[in-house]
Amino acid sequence: MRLSESDRDSALSVSLDSHPEPGPSSLAGPSNGHKTSLLKTNGFSQPFTNGSSRHSSSDALDGHAPEKHRSSVTRVLLPGKTLYDDSYVDREEFVRLIIQSLRDVGYVESAATLEAESGYIMETPEVAEFRRCILDASWDSAVAALVRLGVTEGEGLWDAKFLIAKQKYLEYLEAGKPTAALHVLRNELAPLNPDEEHLHALSSLMMCSDPEDLRQQIGWDGAGGTSRRRLLMDIQQYIPSSVMIPQRRFATLLEQARAYQQSQCLYHNMPARDQSYSLYADHLCDRNAFPRVTTTMLSQHSDEVWNLEWSHSGRYLATASKDKTAIIWRVEYEKHPQSRRVEPVLTLRDHPYPVGCVAWSLDDSILLTAAEHFIRLWNTRTGACMRVLDQHTDVVTALAWLPDGSGFISGGLDRKIILWDADGKLRDSWGRTPIRVTDLVVTPDFTRLVAVGMYDLPSIPPGAIPQDSGAQSGAGPGANGGANANKTTAETRIIIYDLTTKQPESSIRLDGELTSVKVSADSQYALINRASDNGPSAEIHLLDLGTEQVVRKYSGHSHSKHVIRSCFGGVEGNFIVSGSEDGNVYIWHRDTGTLLEVLTGHGDGSVNSVAWNPANERMFASCSDDHDVRIWEPPPVAEAENGKGKGKGRWDAGVEGSSASASGAGAGGPSPPTSSSSSGGAVAEHEVGYGMGSTTALF
């Protein structure tokens, strides 16, 4: 909007928490970006000091631009309406945002000079008057000013009136004026026909014992806090933005540009504590700051390592192996790799079978391990086995602690999902589930449980020709109906349960065998590993739990016969990392699906599982059939090669088709592992036993 002679006021853009204060600035050159050049003057005979002000702060906060600026600054007339000849940015909008920004940071005189030189004002006196009405609690005048600002009759005006009346009601209650508050409730709030439940909640505030009780109940900081400024921000959405510019609009645009550049940076993995952005150049992370080299190799296991998990503190790593042990390693993650100390602090040996799962309690004081159908609770300080749980009748394939640490959930091939207290006491059970659970996870928001596994379909009658459902079956249909007489088909499914009611919210079918599931930190997405078995290619699916749609697929790795696990990693879970049967580690950019890295180093066999350190965004670990665990980080300044791990043959040879479970071994205290092994198994419900390395045996 243009500055006229009658425009005497231009209101300040009020920040949420404080009044504007002078801040640093930089001087711009004389060019205005157009081909035509005009001589200009800044209107001052003597230079001003950066951030100084020649008038009182009260004048600035009142929204008045110093009159001497308007009389002494030469008005500059530029051709066209855009910022540059080849630009689509409207010059008036740009200049008004600059004026707002200058005032926000305290350069009030500079803002007034720009108004005079450009002929544009940030906002009209009507806007300034409306702002003063809200901040001074002139509620009736504020409602009248809304109409003058273009808020017409309809939902917008009613909603804005309700917000103003609500603030008025709360301030009366805070001031100890219940009669006046009741009058507002009956004569101003109720006639606006708000939600009945909302109105009832407001009326219940009349019972608050004192102002502090009122403020605590509704999370409101009172008339003396920032509530009126927040009210201004809430009403802003009903006022045309060209009339009343949204708060800190230029800063919002800069933040959007930063967020976009960050989303386009495939290697963005800068911790929030280290983030430093410049407006002078586009954001781009260095690939050399990304974890892609082995800095530490852990080689104490004597057989394949099947699973691993970091403690919540990031200082300990638990690994589970076919050698019937679980090892807890201390990792000084904050130190440089060349000076870091990594050592096994406990070796847990009392397992009669290979260890397939590990899970840390919320405070890292308890480690759960699962070996076949047994679950053990270990004291992570002493290495003592606190309890052995044997309620499952087939292999336990998943262990997940509740987000509040009050207990944990186990799932297995026996179709059982069991809820336990933190000390191992049975609390509840889901009963018999429709699927043989291969993995499960509890969402961080404590609302849902996501399980994956095999779902048995009804038996095919003798002589019937099965319909092609496209699902991969563990006992796939033959060439004709007779070959399938009296056989049961199966398909893989994701089942999402309500954690409170234990009732399934949805059941989603996916082709291919599902071996792993993880949930994002915001509880919105599930990451699911899908193996290929004479059907669709191996992929990792990113499932939107809200829409129940697969929104991204990650491919390129090898996954057909074994349990391969993946996870989210990096800052804000920007990356997807997974093991692979070709012995490599694969990393994708989460939002684009771009394959970023294929990391070599492990020996023969599969990389079975990966885990990103929760306390160090630039560190993750992987475990493999080669008996080794590798820790990956950005290349050190003096990069050192650690060489390849020990090569081994196919570790699950002979498991497929066996009628017994995989053999196992024991685990114990802090002493090194001993070479002992035993073999045993149990077949539940006429189903083949399960070795943690083979999905073929699993299904």
Secondary structure, 3 states (H helix, E strand, C coil): CECCCCCCECCCCCCCCCCCCCCCCCCCCCCCCCCCCCCCCCCCCCCCCCCCCCCCHHHHHHCECCHHHHHHCCCCCCCCCECCCCCCCEHHHHHHHHHHHHHHHCCHHHHHHHHHHHCECCCCHHHHHHHHHHHCCCHHHHHHHHHHCCCCCCHHHHHHHHHHHHHHHHHHHHCCCHHHHHHHHHHHHHHHCCCHHHHHHHHHHHHCCCHHHHHHHHCCCCCCCCHHHHHHHHHHHHCCCCCCCCCCHHHHHHHHHHHHHHHHCCCCCCCHHHCCCCCCCCCCCCHHHCCCEEEEEECCCCCCEEEEEECCCCCEEEEEECCCCEEEEEECCCCCCCCCCEEEEEEEECCCCCCCEEEECCCCCEEEEEECCEEEEEECCCCCEEEEECCCCCCEEEEEECCCCCEEEEEECCCEEEEEECCCCEEEEEEECCEEEEEEEECCCCCEEEEEEEEEEEECCCCCCCCCCCCCCCCCCCCCHHHHCCCEEEEEEEEEEECCCCCEEEEEECCCEEEEEEECCCCCEEEEEEECCCCCCCEEEEEECCCCEEEEEECCCCCCCCCCCEEEECHHHCEEEECCCCCCEEEEECCCCCEEEEECCCCCCCEEEEEECCCCCCCEEEEECCCCEEEEECCCCCCCCCCCCCCCCCCCCCCCCCCCCCCECCECCCCCCCCCCECCCCCCCCCCCCCCCCHHHHC
